C-alpha cells in the first residue's frame, strides 16, 4: 500500500520524499485510526504541497488535511496562502493542518477561512452525542480487535 501511495503522489507531481512520507502518515491516521471515508490525495503545484481530503461519513462534506512537519515553522502567512490556494470551494472554508512530530505523533489544528454560522444548540448536542457514540464503538472494536480476528479466523477454519 505504501508503495502505491508513493507512486500516486509522484504522478500528481510531488517529488519530495519527506512530503510523500508525511502525507502517507496522515493517510494512515485518517484511514486506519480515525476510520474516515473517501480519503484522497491531491497536490497543489503552486505551493508544491500534497494534501488529503477525507469524510467523517459517506454523505458528509470532505475535510481538507495538510501534512506538516513540526520541524518546519508555521506562520500566519503560510496558513493564509494554504487557505487561498486549497480552500477554493466555498462549501469547505476550513483547512486542517496535520502537524507530525518526529515520533509520528499527529496533532490536528483546524483553521477556518472566514466566519461560519454556528449550529443551533439542539443540532450540536445531537452531533456531539453521535460522535461520542461513534468514538465509544471504535474504542470497543479496537480493544476487542484481536478477539474478533481470532473468532473470524476460527470460523473460517471451521467452514472449510
C-alpha positions in Angstrom: 0.0 0.0 0.0 2.8 2.4 0.9 4.5 2.0 -2.5 1.2 2.6 -4.2 0.7 5.8 -2.3 4.3 7.0 -3.1 3.8 6.3 -6.8 0.4 8.1 -6.8 1.8 11.2 -5.2 4.8 11.2 -7.6 2.3 11.0 -10.5 0.5 14.0 -9.0 3.8 16.0 -9.1 5.2 15.6 -5.6 8.9 14.9 -5.8 9.9 15.4 -2.1 10.3 12.1 -0.3 9.7 13.9 3.0 6.4 15.3 1.9 5.4 12.0 0.5 6.2 10.3 3.8 4.3 12.9 5.8 1.3 12.6 3.5 1.4 8.8 3.9 1.5 9.1 7.7 -1.6 11.3 7.7 -3.3 8.9 5.3 -2.7 6.0 7.8 -4.1 8.2 10.7 -7.2 9.2 8.8 -8.0 5.8 7.2 -6.9 3.3 9.8 -7.2 5.1 13.1 -9.9 7.7 12.6 -11.8 5.4 10.1 -12.6 8.2 7.7 -14.2 7.6 4.3 -13.1 8.5 0.8 -9.6 9.5 1.7 -8.0 11.0 -1.4 -4.6 12.6 -2.2 -4.1 15.9 -4.1 -1.1 18.0 -4.9 -1.1 21.8 -5.2 1.5 22.7 -7.8 1.6 26.4 -6.8 2.5 25.6 -3.2 4.4 22.4 -4.0 2.3 20.8 -1.3 0.5 17.5 -1.1 -2.8 17.4 0.8 -5.6 15.0 1.5 -9.4 15.1 1.7 -11.5 12.8 3.8 -15.1 12.5 5.0 -16.2 11.6 8.5 -19.1 9.7 7.0 -20.1 8.7 3.4 -22.7 11.5 3.0 -20.8 14.4 4.7 -18.6 17.0 3.0 -14.9 16.3 2.7 -12.4 17.9 5.1 -9.0 19.1 3.9 -5.9 17.9 5.6 -2.4 19.4 5.0 0.6 17.3 6.3 3.2 19.5 8.0 6.4 18.6 9.9 6.8 20.2 13.3 10.4 20.8 12.4 9.3 23.4 9.9 8.0 26.8 11.2 4.3 27.7 10.7 3.4 31.3 10.1 0.0 33.0 9.6 1.1 34.0 6.1 1.7 30.3 5.3 -1.7 29.3 6.6 -3.4 32.1 4.6 -1.5 31.0 1.5 -2.6 27.4 2.0 -6.2 28.6 2.5 -6.1 30.8 -0.5 -4.8 28.1 -2.8 -6.6 25.0 -1.4 -9.9 26.2 0.0 -11.3 27.3 -3.3 -14.6 25.6 -2.7 -16.9 27.9 -0.7 -18.6 24.9 0.9 -15.3 24.0 2.7 -13.8 27.2 4.1 -11.6 25.2 6.6 -8.2 23.5 6.3 -6.8 21.2 8.9 -3.1 21.3 9.5 -1.8 17.8 10.4 1.3 18.6 12.5 3.6 15.5 12.6 6.2 15.0 15.3 9.4 13.1 14.8 7.9 10.1 16.7 5.0 10.1 14.2 2.5 11.7 16.7 0.0 13.7 14.7 -1.9 16.7 16.1 -4.7 18.3 14.1 -5.4 22.1 14.0 -8.3 23.4 12.0 -8.2 26.9 10.5 -11.3 28.5 9.1 -11.0 31.0 6.3 -14.0 33.2 7.2 -16.6 33.2 10.0 -19.1 30.4 9.7 -22.7 30.2 11.0 -22.9 28.3 14.3 -25.2 25.3 14.6 -28.2 25.6 16.8 -27.7 24.0 20.3 -30.0 21.0 19.7 -28.2 20.1 16.5 -24.9 20.5 18.2 -25.9 18.2 21.1 -27.2 15.5 18.6 -23.9 15.7 16.6 -21.8 15.6 19.8 -23.8 12.5 21.1 -23.4 10.8 17.7 -19.6 11.5 17.7 -19.3 10.2 21.3 -21.2 7.0 20.4 -19.0 6.5 17.4 -15.8 7.0 19.4 -17.1 4.6 22.0 -17.8 1.9 19.4 -14.4 2.5 17.7 -12.6 2.1 21.1 -14.6 -1.1 21.8 -13.7 -2.5 18.4 -10.1 -1.5 18.9 -9.9 -3.1 22.4 -11.5 -6.3 21.1 -9.8 -6.4 17.7 -7.6 -9.5 18.4 -10.5 -11.5 19.8 -12.7 -10.6 16.8 -10.0 -11.5 14.4 -9.3 -14.8 16.1 -13.0 -15.6 16.2 -13.4 -14.8 12.5 -10.3 -16.9 11.7 -11.6 -19.9 13.7 -15.0 -19.6 12.0 -13.4 -19.6 8.5 -11.3 -22.7 9.5 -14.5 -24.5 10.7 -16.3 -23.6 7.5 -13.6 -25.1 5.3 
